[in-house]
Amino acid sequence: MSAGSSAEIGASLRREDYAGVVSRLVAVAIDVVALTVAAAAAAALVLGGAEVVLGDTPGWLVAVTSFVLALLPTFYFALGWWILGQTAGGLVMGIAVRRVGGRPLHFPRALLRAILGLAFFVLWLIGMALAFVDQRRRGLLDVVTGTEVVYVPERGAQQ
Amino acid sequence: MDAVTYLRLESASGLAWVRGEVMPTMIGDLVADPKVRQLAMEGAHGAINDVALEVRRRSARADTSLEAGVRRLLGRDRRELAP
């Protein structure tokens, strides 16, 4: 759970303790690359495997694989934010998502954040401009879902 | 054959023997040694961590710089932005 990392971060944070636009965009870019590679590998493994074993790729297998891969980004983000407070991009960039006030995200909120962010990606991107003026560097998606993104303190660093 | 030429030929053949027989065995032993492997893994892990830390620091600096630039562009003072 993200309780550990989120709880470590005190409630009274300076503006500089909240993750800015650059860090968040780089984290998303890393996630996009990770998802693309994972989806391509999974598709190649399943469909290629079927081709080799069965000598043909059944239509139902293509449909099921497409369905699972379509859901992959939503559950990748939702499970990452729920379990760790971070996705792979967040881990690399040292940023974590939490509820306003510092508590970890419950699954429904993490899922809602993932669905809204993916469904309205362009709006999410435009809404990120709000982080320039918001005291807690929150984008539109953060405001709507009641979340904030913070830098995770480096291990051994003084708070 | 004089003594110097003899010594040169002997040392050359000795080096060739070390390169051909001894070095591959030593390298093979080192590569197979779990301690050496662990050391290499730790080194690689440390290097990856260092790179990640540097990327984080640079992006955090970029966050602040970009924000300052946007605020200058908008002509907004930091104090106006308090909640």
gemmi code that builds the backbone of each chain (N, CA, C; Angstrom):
import gemmi

chains = {
    "A": [
        ("MET", (0.837, -1.200, 0.000), (0.000, 0.000, 0.000), (0.867, 1.243, 0.000)),
        ("SER", (0.259, 2.328, -0.349), (1.028, 3.562, -0.404), (1.112, 4.233, 0.949)),
        ("ALA", (0.550, 3.575, 1.980), (0.507, 4.212, 3.288), (1.900, 4.598, 3.761)),
        ("GLY", (2.863, 3.717, 3.554), (4.210, 3.990, 4.028), (4.783, 5.243, 3.439)),
        ("SER", (4.833, 5.300, 2.111), (5.459, 6.440, 1.481), (4.678, 7.721, 1.714)),
        ("SER", (3.363, 7.623, 1.729), (2.560, 8.825, 1.902), (2.630, 9.329, 3.327)),
        ("ALA", (2.604, 8.371, 4.274), (2.618, 8.782, 5.672), (3.946, 9.425, 6.047)),
        ("GLU", (5.024, 8.992, 5.337), (6.331, 9.559, 5.638), (6.374, 11.045, 5.324)),
        ("ILE", (5.534, 11.442, 4.373), (5.555, 12.833, 3.957), (4.621, 13.606, 4.880)),
        ("GLY", (5.163, 14.564, 5.544), (4.383, 15.308, 6.524), (3.234, 16.064, 5.905)),
        ("ALA", (2.289, 16.472, 6.744), (1.110, 17.166, 6.247), (1.437, 18.587, 5.796)),
        ("SER", (2.386, 19.227, 6.498), (2.696, 20.615, 6.157), (3.859, 20.647, 5.173)),
        ("LEU", (3.516, 20.664, 3.927), (4.540, 20.641, 2.885), (4.711, 22.021, 2.274)),
        ("ARG", (5.931, 22.267, 1.809), (6.174, 23.494, 1.054), (5.729, 23.238, -0.378)),
        ("ARG", (5.541, 24.317, -1.116), (5.147, 24.187, -2.516), (6.139, 23.321, -3.296)),
        ("GLU", (7.416, 23.447, -2.956), (8.483, 22.720, -3.665), (8.433, 21.221, -3.393)),
        ("ASP", (7.655, 20.799, -2.387), (7.558, 19.370, -2.082), (6.529, 18.661, -2.965)),
        ("TYR", (5.719, 19.449, -3.657), (4.736, 18.862, -4.574), (5.378, 18.739, -5.956)),
        ("ALA", (5.067, 17.656, -6.635), (5.695, 17.393, -7.935), (5.198, 18.379, -8.987)),
        ("GLY", (6.143, 18.879, -9.760), (5.818, 19.852, -10.807), (5.499, 19.194, -12.136)),
        ("VAL", (5.221, 20.038, -13.110), (4.752, 19.562, -14.421), (5.790, 18.697, -15.131)),
        ("VAL", (7.052, 19.115, -15.091), (8.086, 18.383, -15.837), (8.230, 16.954, -15.293)),
        ("SER", (8.362, 16.836, -13.989), (8.522, 15.505, -13.376), (7.335, 14.612, -13.702)),
        ("ARG", (6.160, 15.197, -13.652), (4.954, 14.400, -13.883), (4.837, 13.978, -15.340)),
        ("LEU", (5.201, 14.878, -16.253), (5.128, 14.512, -17.674), (6.174, 13.451, -18.029)),
        ("VAL", (7.363, 13.578, -17.442), (8.406, 12.564, -17.702), (7.941, 11.207, -17.168)),
        ("ALA", (7.323, 11.225, -15.974), (6.816, 9.978, -15.386), (5.760, 9.341, -16.299)),
        ("VAL", (4.864, 10.167, -16.831), (3.828, 9.645, -17.738), (4.470, 9.089, -19.014)),
        ("ALA", (5.489, 9.786, -19.513), (6.171, 9.310, -20.722), (6.800, 7.935, -20.467)),
        ("ILE", (7.396, 7.769, -19.290), (7.990, 6.462, -18.928), (6.893, 5.396, -18.864)),
        ("ASP", (5.745, 5.773, -18.281), (4.624, 4.827, -18.200), (4.129, 4.426, -19.591)),
        ("VAL", (4.046, 5.413, -20.479), (3.569, 5.127, -21.844), (4.515, 4.144, -22.533)),
        ("VAL", (5.810, 4.375, -22.380), (6.804, 3.471, -22.988), (6.681, 2.068, -22.372)),
        ("ALA", (6.583, 2.013, -21.038), (6.484, 0.719, -20.345), (5.230, -0.027, -20.784)),
        ("LEU", (4.113, 0.703, -20.874), (2.854, 0.071, -21.284), (2.914, -0.418, -22.724)),
        ("THR", (3.500, 0.403, -23.585), (3.592, 0.032, -25.003), (4.424, -1.236, -25.177)),
        ("VAL", (5.573, -1.260, -24.488), (6.461, -2.431, -24.582), (5.753, -3.670, -24.016)),
        ("ALA", (5.110, -3.511, -22.851), (4.426, -4.646, -22.208), (3.286, -5.148, -23.080)),
        ("ALA", (2.490, -4.225, -23.637), (1.357, -4.622, -24.481), (1.831, -5.322, -25.751)),
        ("ALA", (2.880, -4.771, -26.363), (3.412, -5.380, -27.591), (3.958, -6.778, -27.303)),
        ("ALA", (4.662, -6.902, -26.182), (5.243, -8.208, -25.810), (4.132, -9.218, -25.526)),
        ("ALA", (3.108, -8.772, -24.793), (2.000, -9.684, -24.455), (1.257, -10.117, -25.716)),
        ("ALA", (0.996, -9.151, -26.599), (0.284, -9.479, -27.843), (1.100, -10.445, -28.701)),
        ("ALA", (2.394, -10.160, -28.799), (3.263, -11.027, -29.613), (3.314, -12.434, -29.025)),
        ("LEU", (3.376, -12.509, -27.696), (3.470, -13.799, -27.013), (2.191, -14.615, -27.209)),
        ("VAL", (1.049, -13.957, -26.988), (-0.233, -14.676, -27.060), (-0.583, -15.023, -28.506)),
        ("LEU", (-0.592, -13.993, -29.365), (-1.016, -14.221, -30.752), (0.029, -15.025, -31.536)),
        ("GLY", (1.310, -14.695, -31.294), (2.389, -15.450, -31.954), (2.412, -16.891, -31.477)),
        ("GLY", (2.177, -17.053, -30.169), (2.147, -18.399, -29.592), (1.031, -19.231, -30.191)),
        ("ALA", (-0.138, -18.610, -30.361), (-1.286, -19.304, -30.951), (-0.992, -19.699, -32.393)),
        ("GLU", (-0.329, -18.783, -33.093), (0.029, -19.041, -34.501), (0.947, -20.274, -34.599)),
        ("VAL", (1.897, -20.342, -33.671), (2.868, -21.450, -33.691), (2.200, -22.761, -33.265)),
        ("VAL", (1.439, -22.698, -32.177), (0.850, -23.930, -31.616), (-0.327, -24.430, -32.454)),
        ("LEU", (-1.243, -23.495, -32.783), (-2.472, -23.904, -33.494), (-2.357, -23.798, -35.011)),
        ("GLY", (-1.338, -23.063, -35.449), (-1.187, -22.866, -36.886), (-2.115, -21.788, -37.423)),
        ("ASP", (-2.846, -21.152, -36.522), (-3.788, -20.106, -36.922), (-4.099, -19.261, -35.677)),
        ("THR", (-4.549, -18.026, -35.883), (-4.937, -17.199, -34.741), (-6.456, -17.084, -34.718)),
        ("PRO", (-7.101, -17.753, -33.756), (-8.573, -17.700, -33.720), (-9.080, -16.279, -33.477)),
        ("GLY", (-10.238, -15.992, -34.053), (-10.839, -14.658, -33.913), (-11.153, -14.311, -32.470)),
        ("TRP", (-11.630, -15.311, -31.725), (-11.988, -15.034, -30.328), (-10.771, -14.659, -29.497)),
        ("LEU", (-9.606, -15.267, -29.847), (-8.378, -14.969, -29.107), (-7.927, -13.528, -29.386)),
        ("VAL", (-8.089, -13.112, -30.639), (-7.753, -11.730, -31.006), (-8.664, -10.772, -30.237)),
        ("ALA", (-9.966, -11.129, -30.174), (-10.936, -10.271, -29.482), (-10.615, -10.165, -27.992)),
        ("VAL", (-10.335, -11.333, -27.368), (-10.032, -11.343, -25.924), (-8.738, -10.573, -25.644)),
        ("THR", (-7.726, -10.811, -26.478), (-6.441, -10.121, -26.292), (-6.621, -8.613, -26.437)),
        ("SER", (-7.389, -8.195, -27.438), (-7.634, -6.762, -27.654), (-8.355, -6.157, -26.453)),
        ("PHE", (-9.331, -6.889, -25.931), (-10.112, -6.405, -24.788), (-9.215, -6.227, -23.561)),
        ("VAL", (-8.404, -7.242, -23.303), (-7.499, -7.181, -22.132), (-6.496, -6.048, -22.304)),
        ("LEU", (-5.943, -5.918, -23.501), (-4.949, -4.871, -23.735), (-5.572, -3.474, -23.655)),
        ("ALA", (-6.846, -3.375, -24.031), (-7.534, -2.079, -23.940), (-7.724, -1.661, -22.481)),
        ("LEU", (-7.911, -2.666, -21.613), (-8.104, -2.382, -20.179), (-6.783, -2.219, -19.435)),
        ("LEU", (-5.707, -2.667, -20.059), (-4.402, -2.683, -19.382), (-3.995, -1.316, -18.813)),
        ("PRO", (-4.039, -0.224, -19.608), (-3.606, 1.066, -19.061), (-4.417, 1.500, -17.838)),
        ("THR", (-5.736, 1.295, -17.895), (-6.598, 1.709, -16.782), (-6.190, 0.989, -15.495)),
        ("PHE", (-6.031, -0.329, -15.592), (-5.703, -1.089, -14.389), (-4.238, -0.910, -13.976)),
        ("TYR", (-3.388, -0.645, -14.937), (-1.975, -0.362, -14.621), (-1.890, 0.868, -13.712)),
        ("PHE", (-2.544, 1.946, -14.142), (-2.488, 3.177, -13.352), (-3.247, 3.012, -12.024)),
        ("ALA", (-4.462, 2.447, -12.112), (-5.300, 2.330, -10.909), (-4.625, 1.452, -9.846)),
        ("LEU", (-4.110, 0.304, -10.254), (-3.465, -0.602, -9.284), (-2.167, -0.002, -8.743)),
        ("GLY", (-1.432, 0.657, -9.621), (-0.182, 1.302, -9.184), (-0.435, 2.360, -8.123)),
        ("TRP", (-1.417, 3.226, -8.382), (-1.720, 4.310, -7.429), (-2.316, 3.758, -6.141)),
        ("TRP", (-3.096, 2.693, -6.274), (-3.747, 2.112, -5.105), (-2.745, 1.355, -4.227)),
        ("ILE", (-1.957, 0.481, -4.847), (-1.061, -0.389, -4.075), (0.193, 0.358, -3.595)),
        ("LEU", (0.820, 1.110, -4.494), (2.092, 1.756, -4.147), (2.003, 3.281, -4.038)),
        ("GLY", (0.958, 3.847, -4.630), (0.910, 5.299, -4.760), (1.738, 5.747, -5.958)),
        ("GLN", (2.317, 4.792, -6.647), (3.226, 5.098, -7.754), (3.073, 4.099, -8.896)),
        ("THR", (3.284, 4.585, -10.103), (3.433, 3.682, -11.249), (4.933, 3.519, -11.487)),
        ("ALA", (5.305, 2.817, -12.552), (6.735, 2.649, -12.849), (7.381, 4.017, -13.094)),
        ("GLY", (6.681, 4.874, -13.819), (7.189, 6.223, -14.084), (7.366, 7.012, -12.794)),
        ("GLY", (6.409, 6.870, -11.902), (6.480, 7.549, -10.608), (7.650, 7.039, -9.771)),
        ("LEU", (7.879, 5.732, -9.842), (9.010, 5.148, -9.110), (10.337, 5.703, -9.615)),
        ("VAL", (10.448, 5.758, -10.934), (11.694, 6.279, -11.516), (11.879, 7.755, -11.164)),
        ("MET", (10.791, 8.515, -11.262), (10.888, 9.960, -11.040), (10.767, 10.347, -9.567)),
        ("GLY", (10.475, 9.367, -8.714), (10.386, 9.652, -7.277), (9.198, 10.505, -6.911)),
        ("ILE", (8.058, 10.256, -7.549), (6.837, 10.999, -7.212), (5.723, 10.018, -6.873)),
        ("ALA", (4.790, 10.445, -6.027), (3.703, 9.563, -5.598), (2.389, 10.328, -5.540)),
        ("VAL", (1.308, 9.615, -5.810), (-0.036, 10.200, -5.753), (-0.648, 9.860, -4.400)),
        ("ARG", (-1.315, 10.814, -3.800), (-1.997, 10.570, -2.526), (-3.236, 11.450, -2.461)),
        ("ARG", (-4.066, 11.170, -1.484), (-5.239, 12.016, -1.308), (-4.806, 13.341, -0.689)),
        ("VAL", (-5.603, 14.378, -0.891), (-5.304, 15.657, -0.271), (-5.276, 15.435, 1.240)),
        ("GLY", (-4.184, 15.831, 1.866), (-4.018, 15.598, 3.297), (-3.018, 14.493, 3.579)),
        ("GLY", (-2.668, 13.736, 2.565), (-1.578, 12.768, 2.717), (-1.962, 11.310, 2.838)),
        ("ARG", (-3.263, 11.013, 2.866), (-3.645, 9.602, 3.013), (-3.579, 8.895, 1.662)),
        ("PRO", (-3.356, 7.577, 1.710), (-3.267, 6.839, 0.443), (-4.610, 6.747, -0.283)),
        ("LEU", (-4.541, 6.506, -1.561), (-5.759, 6.405, -2.372), (-6.448, 5.063, -2.137)),
        ("HIS", (-7.771, 5.080, -2.031), (-8.528, 3.837, -2.061), (-8.678, 3.439, -3.528)),
        ("PHE", (-9.014, 2.155, -3.747), (-9.084, 1.679, -5.134), (-10.106, 2.439, -5.985)),
        ("PRO", (-11.331, 2.713, -5.474), (-12.300, 3.415, -6.326), (-11.785, 4.778, -6.806)),
        ("ARG", (-11.103, 5.504, -5.905), (-10.584, 6.817, -6.286), (-9.446, 6.670, -7.299)),
        ("ALA", (-8.597, 5.662, -7.078), (-7.492, 5.414, -8.012), (-8.037, 5.032, -9.388)),
        ("LEU", (-9.089, 4.211, -9.386), (-9.703, 3.787, -10.647), (-10.355, 4.975, -11.353)),
        ("LEU", (-11.050, 5.810, -10.590), (-11.692, 6.992, -11.170), (-10.644, 7.922, -11.782)),
        ("ARG", (-9.540, 8.110, -11.048), (-8.455, 8.979, -11.531), (-7.880, 8.434, -12.842)),
        ("ALA", (-7.713, 7.101, -12.888), (-7.159, 6.471, -14.087), (-8.120, 6.605, -15.271)),
        ("ILE", (-9.409, 6.343, -15.007), (-10.408, 6.408, -16.096), (-10.513, 7.830, -16.641)),
        ("LEU", (-10.628, 8.796, -15.733), (-10.762, 10.192, -16.179), (-9.507, 10.662, -16.918)),
        ("GLY", (-8.350, 10.312, -16.362), (-7.084, 10.736, -16.979), (-6.895, 10.163, -18.370)),
        ("LEU", (-7.299, 8.905, -18.551), (-7.119, 8.256, -19.854), (-8.205, 8.678, -20.849)),
        ("ALA", (-9.451, 8.795, -20.347), (-10.561, 9.145, -21.239), (-10.460, 10.589, -21.726)),
        ("PHE", (-9.970, 11.444, -20.832), (-9.854, 12.862, -21.194), (-8.382, 13.279, -21.156)),
        ("PHE", (-7.576, 12.543, -21.900), (-6.130, 12.743, -21.858), (-5.729, 14.173, -22.240)),
        ("VAL", (-6.352, 14.668, -23.297), (-6.019, 16.029, -23.774), (-6.405, 17.059, -22.715)),
        ("LEU", (-7.577, 16.852, -22.138), (-8.045, 17.760, -21.081), (-7.105, 17.679, -19.869)),
        ("TRP", (-6.651, 16.455, -19.566), (-5.692, 16.265, -18.466), (-4.423, 17.061, -18.731)),
        ("LEU", (-3.984, 16.989, -19.994), (-2.749, 17.675, -20.382), (-2.927, 19.195, -20.263)),
        ("ILE", (-4.058, 19.685, -20.777), (-4.326, 21.124, -20.697), (-4.511, 21.538, -19.223)),
        ("GLY", (-5.252, 20.698, -18.504), (-5.523, 20.993, -17.094), (-4.281, 21.001, -16.227)),
        ("MET", (-3.206, 20.408, -16.736), (-1.944, 20.384, -15.999), (-1.391, 21.800, -15.811)),
        ("ALA", (-1.826, 22.715, -16.687), (-1.367, 24.112, -16.593), (-1.780, 24.736, -15.258)),
        ("LEU", (-2.822, 24.190, -14.675), (-3.292, 24.693, -13.376), (-2.198, 24.544, -12.306)),
        ("ALA", (-1.323, 23.554, -12.508), (-0.253, 23.303, -11.528), (0.705, 24.492, -11.414)),
        ("PHE", (0.754, 25.322, -12.470), (1.646, 26.489, -12.437), (1.186, 27.521, -11.406)),
        ("VAL", (-0.117, 27.557, -11.166), (-0.645, 28.583, -10.274), (-1.210, 28.019, -8.963)),
        ("ASP", (-1.447, 26.711, -8.928), (-2.004, 26.125, -7.708), (-0.922, 26.021, -6.636)),
        ("GLN", (-1.311, 26.323, -5.414), (-0.342, 26.327, -4.311), (0.256, 24.942, -4.083)),
        ("ARG", (-0.520, 23.886, -4.395), (-0.027, 22.520, -4.203), (0.301, 21.854, -5.537)),
        ("ARG", (0.484, 22.681, -6.539), (0.855, 22.202, -7.881), (-0.110, 21.127, -8.377)),
        ("ARG", (-1.382, 21.311, -8.129), (-2.360, 20.334, -8.575), (-2.862, 20.683, -9.964)),
        ("GLY", (-3.014, 19.655, -10.774), (-3.616, 19.830, -12.083), (-5.126, 19.699, -11.962)),
        ("LEU", (-5.824, 19.852, -13.072), (-7.295, 19.767, -13.052), (-7.764, 18.400, -12.554)),
        ("LEU", (-7.076, 17.332, -13.014), (-7.460, 15.972, -12.599), (-7.310, 15.796, -11.083)),
        ("ASP", (-6.275, 16.385, -10.518), (-6.063, 16.299, -9.069), (-7.182, 17.011, -8.321)),
        ("VAL", (-7.569, 18.181, -8.841), (-8.629, 18.951, -8.184), (-9.939, 18.166, -8.224)),
        ("VAL", (-10.231, 17.587, -9.395), (-11.497, 16.854, -9.573), (-11.531, 15.599, -8.690)),
        ("THR", (-10.400, 14.901, -8.596), (-10.394, 13.623, -7.856), (-9.905, 13.760, -6.413)),
        ("GLY", (-9.581, 14.974, -6.000), (-9.148, 15.194, -4.613), (-7.812, 14.560, -4.301)),
        ("THR", (-6.890, 14.645, -5.258), (-5.562, 14.042, -5.058), (-4.470, 15.101, -5.220)),
        ("GLU", (-3.282, 14.735, -4.833), (-2.110, 15.589, -5.046), (-0.908, 14.689, -5.317)),
        ("VAL", (0.097, 15.246, -5.971), (1.282, 14.465, -6.319), (2.487, 15.092, -5.623)),
        ("VAL", (3.220, 14.259, -4.882), (4.351, 14.780, -4.109), (5.643, 14.068, -4.494)),
        ("TYR", (6.761, 14.741, -4.209), (8.053, 14.077, -4.354), (8.223, 13.143, -3.162)),
        ("VAL", (8.662, 11.919, -3.426), (8.954, 10.983, -2.334), (10.364, 11.290, -1.854)),
        ("PRO", (10.539, 11.516, -0.528), (11.885, 11.821, -0.029), (12.847, 10.686, -0.333)),
        ("GLU", (14.082, 11.082, -0.692), (15.091, 10.050, -0.954), (15.398, 9.317, 0.336)),
        ("ARG", (15.725, 8.022, 0.223), (16.020, 7.224, 1.416), (17.216, 7.817, 2.158)),
        ("GLY", (17.014, 7.988, 3.445), (18.118, 8.501, 4.263), (18.207, 10.008, 4.264)),
        ("ALA", (17.352, 10.658, 3.439), (17.395, 12.119, 3.387), (16.684, 12.704, 4.595)),
        ("GLN", (17.153, 13.849, 5.060), (16.528, 14.533, 6.185), (15.269, 15.209, 5.711)),
        ("GLN", (14.192, 15.073, 6.502), (12.934, 15.726, 6.112), (12.991, 17.193, 6.467)),
    ],
    "B": [
        ("MET", (72.035, -17.865, -32.561), (71.075, -16.985, -31.889), (71.726, -16.381, -30.633)),
        ("ASP", (71.656, -15.042, -30.561), (72.267, -14.460, -29.364), (71.302, -14.526, -28.170)),
        ("ALA", (71.810, -14.183, -27.024), (71.042, -14.329, -25.775), (69.807, -13.444, -25.748)),
        ("VAL", (69.959, -12.202, -26.267), (68.829, -11.253, -26.220), (67.686, -11.757, -27.085)),
        ("THR", (67.996, -12.218, -28.277), (66.963, -12.732, -29.180), (66.268, -13.944, -28.552)),
        ("TYR", (67.087, -14.821, -27.928), (66.539, -16.002, -27.267), (65.538, -15.607, -26.177)),
        ("LEU", (65.941, -14.595, -25.362), (65.063, -14.151, -24.275), (63.760, -13.558, -24.820)),
        ("ARG", (63.876, -12.773, -25.908), (62.673, -12.169, -26.515), (61.698, -13.237, -26.993)),
        ("LEU", (62.244, -14.240, -27.672), (61.391, -15.316, -28.201), (60.713, -16.092, -27.076)),
        ("GLU", (61.508, -16.337, -26.027), (60.958, -17.082, -24.885), (59.836, -16.311, -24.186)),
        ("SER", (60.086, -14.994, -23.988), (59.063, -14.190, -23.294), (57.817, -14.042, -24.161)),
        ("ALA", (58.023, -13.954, -25.486), (56.863, -13.843, -26.388), (56.023, -15.120, -26.331)),
        ("SER", (56.684, -16.259, -26.340), (55.918, -17.515, -26.291), (55.273, -17.687, -24.919)),
        ("GLY", (55.960, -17.201, -23.885), (55.384, -17.254, -22.530), (54.127, -16.417, -22.437)),
        ("LEU", (54.187, -15.198, -23.009), (53.010, -14.312, -22.997), (51.846, -14.930, -23.762)),
        ("ALA", (52.200, -15.537, -24.905), (51.159, -16.172, -25.721), (50.487, -17.302, -24.939)),
        ("TRP", (51.282, -18.044, -24.169), (50.732, -19.139, -23.348), (49.799, -18.589, -22.246)),
        ("VAL", (50.255, -17.488, -21.611), (49.424, -16.884, -20.564), (48.104, -16.411, -21.160)),
        ("ARG", (48.219, -15.713, -22.323), (46.996, -15.192, -22.959), (46.057, -16.307, -23.401)),
        ("GLY", (46.649, -17.342, -23.962), (45.826, -18.402, -24.538), (45.281, -19.403, -23.529)),
        ("GLU", (46.038, -19.657, -22.455), (45.643, -20.723, -21.524), (45.198, -20.208, -20.151)),
        ("VAL", (46.022, -19.302, -19.610), (45.772, -18.878, -18.222), (44.615, -17.875, -18.127)),
        ("MET", (44.671, -16.825, -18.973), (43.662, -15.748, -18.885), (42.229, -16.241, -19.056)),
        ("PRO", (41.943, -17.059, -20.098), (40.549, -17.526, -20.237), (40.063, -18.301, -19.018)),
        ("THR", (40.963, -19.112, -18.435), (40.586, -19.884, -17.237), (40.285, -18.944, -16.071)),
        ("MET", (41.164, -17.939, -15.897), (40.964, -16.986, -14.803), (39.667, -16.199, -14.977)),
        ("ILE", (39.436, -15.740, -16.222), (38.217, -14.966, -16.489), (36.990, -15.843, -16.264)),
        ("GLY", (37.083, -17.102, -16.730), (35.977, -18.047, -16.519), (35.677, -18.242, -15.043)),
        ("ASP", (36.744, -18.384, -14.243), (36.574, -18.562, -12.790), (35.941, -17.323, -12.162)),
        ("LEU", (36.426, -16.149, -12.600), (35.896, -14.897, -12.040), (34.414, -14.716, -12.365)),
        ("VAL", (34.079, -14.996, -13.639), (32.683, -14.819, -14.070), (31.764, -15.782, -13.319)),
        ("ALA", (32.252, -16.983, -13.058), (31.426, -17.999, -12.386), (31.340, -17.767, -10.878)),
        ("ASP", (32.256, -16.955, -10.333), (32.278, -16.730, -8.876), (31.056, -15.918, -8.433)),
        ("PRO", (30.241, -16.478, -7.526), (29.038, -15.753, -7.073), (29.353, -14.411, -6.426)),
        ("LYS", (30.498, -14.345, -5.710), (30.864, -13.080, -5.059), (31.119, -11.980, -6.092)),
        ("VAL", (31.819, -12.350, -7.168), (32.112, -11.375, -8.224), (30.819, -10.946, -8.910)),
        ("ARG", (29.934, -11.925, -9.125), (28.637, -11.614, -9.750), (27.846, -10.639, -8.889)),
        ("GLN", (27.832, -10.925, -7.585), (27.087, -10.065, -6.659), (27.663, -8.653, -6.668)),
        ("LEU", (28.988, -8.578, -6.694), (29.671, -7.280, -6.732), (29.281, -6.501, -7.990)),
        ("ALA", (29.267, -7.213, -9.123), (28.905, -6.574, -10.392), (27.455, -6.100, -10.370)),
        ("MET", (26.577, -6.936, -9.798), (25.149, -6.572, -9.701), (24.965, -5.328, -8.835)),
        ("GLU", (25.695, -5.314, -7.700), (25.599, -4.165, -6.804), (26.095, -2.901, -7.485)),
        ("GLY", (27.168, -3.046, -8.238), (27.721, -1.903, -8.977), (26.732, -1.373, -9.992)),
        ("ALA", (26.110, -2.298, -10.748), (25.128, -1.904, -11.764), (23.910, -1.253, -11.115)),
        ("HIS", (23.480, -1.860, -10.002), (22.318, -1.320, -9.287), (22.604, 0.083, -8.781)),
        ("GLY", (23.810, 0.263, -8.235), (24.206, 1.580, -7.732), (24.247, 2.611, -8.851)),
        ("ALA", (24.764, 2.196, -10.009), (24.857, 3.114, -11.148), (23.467, 3.523, -11.625)),
        ("ILE", (22.532, 2.553, -11.688), (21.158, 2.856, -12.110), (20.501, 3.815, -11.111)),
        ("ASN", (20.740, 3.554, -9.816), (20.184, 4.447, -8.783), (20.728, 5.857, -8.924)),
        ("ASP", (22.028, 5.964, -9.193), (22.646, 7.281, -9.350), (22.023, 8.032, -10.519)),
        ("VAL", (21.808, 7.314, -11.634), (21.202, 7.936, -12.817), (19.784, 8.409, -12.489)),
        ("ALA", (19.010, 7.533, -11.806), (17.629, 7.892, -11.452), (17.603, 9.120, -10.539)),
        ("LEU", (18.522, 9.170, -9.572), (18.587, 10.310, -8.653), (18.904, 11.596, -9.405)),
        ("GLU", (19.839, 11.503, -10.341), (20.221, 12.688, -11.116), (19.052, 13.161, -11.975)),
        ("VAL", (18.339, 12.209, -12.596), (17.170, 12.567, -13.416), (16.119, 13.262, -12.549)),
        ("ARG", (15.900, 12.724, -11.342), (14.913, 13.333, -10.435), (15.313, 14.753, -10.064)),
        ("ARG", (16.575, 14.931, -9.713), (17.037, 16.262, -9.299), (16.917, 17.258, -10.440)),
        ("ARG", (17.298, 16.822, -11.621), (17.236, 17.725, -12.774), (15.796, 18.085, -13.113)),
        ("SER", (14.911, 17.087, -13.060), (13.510, 17.367, -13.396), (12.869, 18.252, -12.329)),
        ("ALA", (13.277, 18.074, -11.070), (12.748, 18.940, -10.009), (13.213, 20.377, -10.231)),
        ("ARG", (14.473, 20.522, -10.645), (14.983, 21.874, -10.955), (14.232, 22.454, -12.149)),
        ("ALA", (13.970, 21.591, -13.162), (13.236, 22.037, -14.351), (11.816, 22.451, -13.981)),
        ("ASP", (11.208, 21.733, -13.030), (9.860, 22.096, -12.550), (9.856, 23.532, -12.047)),
        ("THR", (10.823, 23.827, -11.188), (10.900, 25.151, -10.571), (11.195, 26.223, -11.622)),
        ("SER", (12.134, 25.923, -12.530), (12.505, 26.906, -13.552), (11.331, 27.198, -14.484)),
        ("LEU", (10.666, 26.129, -14.936), (9.542, 26.307, -15.860), (8.434, 27.122, -15.196)),
        ("GLU", (8.186, 26.799, -13.949), (7.147, 27.504, -13.201), (7.483, 28.985, -13.070)),
        ("ALA", (8.743, 29.248, -12.739), (9.170, 30.647, -12.602), (9.011, 31.381, -13.924)),
        ("GLY", (9.355, 30.696, -15.014), (9.223, 31.300, -16.347), (7.776, 31.627, -16.678)),
        ("VAL", (6.899, 30.651, -16.409), (5.467, 30.859, -16.696), (4.917, 32.011, -15.862)),
        ("ARG", (5.349, 32.076, -14.595), (4.859, 33.143, -13.709), (5.352, 34.509, -14.166)),
        ("ARG", (6.600, 34.543, -14.616), (7.130, 35.810, -15.147), (6.299, 36.235, -16.354)),
        ("LEU", (5.995, 35.222, -17.204), (5.223, 35.475, -18.423), (3.827, 36.012, -18.082)),
        ("LEU", (3.247, 35.428, -17.052), (1.903, 35.852, -16.638), (1.945, 37.115, -15.790)),
        ("GLY", (3.159, 37.458, -15.323), (3.302, 38.637, -14.477), (2.656, 38.474, -13.130)),
        ("ARG", (2.621, 37.226, -12.666), (1.991, 36.965, -11.362), (3.038, 36.833, -10.282)),
        ("ASP", (2.743, 37.412, -9.169), (3.650, 37.317, -8.031), (3.305, 36.081, -7.221)),
        ("ARG", (4.311, 35.481, -6.617), (4.114, 34.274, -5.824), (3.083, 34.473, -4.710)),
        ("ARG", (3.101, 35.674, -4.085), (2.216, 35.923, -2.939), (0.736, 35.903, -3.337)),
        ("GLU", (0.481, 36.217, -4.628), (-0.913, 36.237, -5.082), (-1.508, 34.831, -5.120)),
        ("LEU", (-0.626, 33.827, -5.139), (-1.080, 32.466, -5.410), (-1.457, 31.678, -4.168)),
        ("ALA", (-1.341, 32.312, -3.022), (-1.698, 31.599, -1.801), (-3.160, 31.180, -1.842)),
        ("PRO", (-3.477, 29.996, -1.261), (-4.857, 29.494, -1.373), (-5.862, 30.368, -0.614)),
    ],
}
model = gemmi.Model(1)
for chain_id, residues in chains.items():
    chain = gemmi.Chain(chain_id)
    for i, (resn, *xyz) in enumerate(residues, 1):
        res = gemmi.Residue()
        res.name, res.seqid = resn, gemmi.SeqId(i, " ")
        for name, pos in zip(("N", "CA", "C"), xyz):
            atom = gemmi.Atom()
            atom.name, atom.element = name, gemmi.Element(name[0])
            atom.pos, atom.b_iso = gemmi.Position(*pos), 0.0
            res.add_atom(atom)
        chain.add_residue(res)
    model.add_chain(chain)
structure = gemmi.Structure()
structure.add_model(model)
structure.setup_entities()
